[in-house]
Amino acid sequence: MKILFVTDLYPLGEEKIAKALYYFVQEWKKQGHIIEVIRSNFVPNTKLRGRRIQKEGIYNEHGIKIYNLNFNTPFFFNVYKKLPADFSLKNYDILISHMPCGALMAQKLLKRDKIRYCCAVHSSDITVLTNNPYKIFFRQKLKSAYKTADFIAARSPVLKKKIEDLIPDTCGKTFVAYSGVDNELADEIEQYGAKCLDFIHDRDLTITTVASLIKRKNIDVLIKGLADFKDKNFFLRIIGDGEERENLQKLTKQLGLEKNIKFTGEIPRKEVFNYLKQSSLFVLLSENETFGLSYLEAMAAMNIVIALKNDGIDGILKNEENAFLISPNPEELKDIIKKIMLLDSNRLKSLYENMKNTINIYRQEQAAKNYLENLQ
């Protein structure tokens, strides 16, 4: 199959862009498909997110041809003028768009030629559809994209329900396109089986979270929820950076937790995995999450996961079966950690076995294969 993949969320060497979509593309390439990418950058949005603006042109990265296009307006006028003269949708079997910028560009491309079209839904799409000022300018254009698409790829079960509730026309053509855990990391899962035996009730708590330090990630809730565990000599590693870092560091000092909490800033992905292998708990109470691959990556390193209920990854994480789901409340977090610390060895072994089974289902290779099978 020859695929044209359109999104502004393709890294092209940009570290601040999550690599979930990059992994889909790379897995499809491994499976024998031909993929080309249009990277549709809305310049004001790129600047707002602190991302680097790449020079326009055609790139080749890891065997993938990438058309990097920059626009100062989000309506993508004269799209074809920025592409080679011989560019045609008829050279592809399917067009797949991700993120609102991708969907808007796809609509412009489809005006000239019609091919099969899949429009993905992220939490950003729901925000644009429901929140001011975005919905004033883009709601109708995005609704048109969803209605004309042959397939809707919701990035989580929660997002599938949200888009079907908002736009009933999407019912019957929507499927869940979940992300997968890095195959190499998933292959190592058997090495951490002994972790359940190490989680002794009086053992020091080693906790990790990985997130952009912005308000909706609720890192302040995590810090407040741990304030009562000083006597347990816990250690929390906060990996990531963002506008809330200074406030979070002030909160840490106010609660007298400077010795217990370390802010690492942004670090390479490989280092993140190494830290996850050293910790026992992974806590991230992020709201409005698209999927949350970091939860599965933490689980692959045999961290007991505490996440937010009724959000992105709820449905894949199942409360008290392979993880623990709570509200963004410090007291609730404190209570669930105490509960986890009191689990007996049989209950812990059952929990870890369910975690391993989950990871074996949600691997990158299988996730990419499932995505295309839904399109076929």
MOCOR-V53157 format. One record per backbone hydrogen bond with DSSP energy under -1.0 kcal/mol. NH is the residue of the N-H (numbers start at 1). CO is the residue of the C=O. If there is no record, write none. Layout:
# MOCOR-V53157
NH|CO, NH|CO
This chain:
# MOCOR-V53157
3|34, 4|94, 5|36, 6|96, 7|38, 14|11, 17|14, 23|19, 24|20, 25|21, 26|22, 27|23, 28|24, 29|25, 30|26, 31|27, 32|29, 33|28, 34|1, 36|3, 37|65, 38|5, 39|67, 41|39, 41|69, 43|71, 46|42, 47|43, 48|44, 49|45, 50|47, 51|46, 57|68, 59|66, 61|64, 64|61, 66|59, 67|37, 68|57, 69|39, 71|41, 82|79, 87|84, 91|88, 92|89, 93|2, 94|2, 95|116, 96|4, 97|118, 98|6, 103|99, 104|100, 105|101, 106|102, 107|103, 108|104, 109|105, 110|106, 112|109, 113|109, 118|95, 119|151, 120|97, 121|153, 126|122, 127|123, 128|124, 129|125, 130|126, 131|127, 135|131, 137|133, 138|134, 139|135, 142|138, 143|139, 144|140, 145|141, 146|142, 147|143, 148|144, 149|145, 150|117, 151|117, 152|173, 153|119, 154|175, 155|121, 160|156, 161|157, 162|158, 163|159, 164|160, 165|161, 166|162, 167|163, 170|167, 171|168, 173|170, 175|152, 177|154, 181|362, 186|182, 187|183, 189|186, 191|188, 192|189, 193|190, 195|192, 198|194, 199|195, 200|198, 203|200, 207|235, 208|281, 209|237, 211|239, 213|241, 214|212, 217|214, 218|215, 222|218, 223|219, 224|220, 225|221, 227|224, 229|226, 232|229, 233|230, 235|205, 236|260, 237|207, 238|262, 239|209, 240|265, 244|213, 245|242, 248|244, 249|245, 250|246, 251|247, 252|248, 253|249, 254|250, 255|251, 256|253, 257|252, 260|257, 261|257, 262|236, 264|238, 272|268, 273|269, 274|270, 275|271, 276|272, 277|273, 280|206, 281|206, 282|304, 283|208, 284|306, 287|216, 295|292, 297|293, 298|294, 299|295, 300|296, 302|299, 303|298, 304|280, 306|282, 307|324, 309|326, 314|311, 315|317, 316|313, 317|313, 320|323, 321|318, 322|318, 323|318, 324|305, 326|307, 329|327, 333|329, 334|330, 335|331, 336|332, 337|333, 338|334, 339|335, 340|336, 341|337, 343|340, 348|344, 349|345, 350|346, 351|347, 352|348, 353|349, 354|350, 355|351, 356|352, 357|353, 358|354, 359|355, 360|356, 361|357, 362|358, 363|361, 364|181, 367|363, 368|364, 369|365, 370|366, 371|367, 372|368, 373|369, 374|370, 375|371, 376|372
